[in-house]
C-alpha cells in the first residue's frame, strides 16, 4: 500500500471463542489477523484479475510443514 491509497475498514462477525482462537493462531505464526486476512484478499483478487478459473481464498501460513491439524472445535 502506498500513502496515496485510501484505507477502509472491513469488519465481520465471529463467535468470541473462534475470534480468540484465530487471534492466538496468528500470533503463534508471528502475524496478525488483519495482515493475514488482508493478504488473503489480495491474493484472491490477483487470481480473479489473472483470470484464474476457480480463484481460491486461502491463508498461506509459514508453518505449513506441520500439516493440517483439522477442525478443533
DAHUMO-V214326 format. One record per pair of residues at least 12 apart in sequence whose ideal C-beta (glycine too) atoms are under 10 Angstrom apart, sorted by the first residue. I is the first residue (numbers start at 1). GAP is how many residues later the second one is. Records with the same first field share a line. If there is no record, write none. Layout:
BEGIN
I->GAP / GAP
END
This chain:
BEGIN
1->37 / 41
9->25
10->24 / 27 / 28 / 31
12->25
14->19
15->58
17->56
18->55
19->14
21->51 / 52
22->14 / 15 / 37
25->34 / 36 / 38 / 44
26->33 / 35
28->33 / 35
29->30 / 32 / 33 / 34
30->31 / 32 / 33
31->28 / 30 / 31
36->23 / 24 / 25
37->20 / 22
39->20 / 21
40->16 / 17 / 18 / 19 / 20
41->16
43->12 / 13 / 14 / 15 / 16 / 17
44->12 / 13 / 14
45->12
END
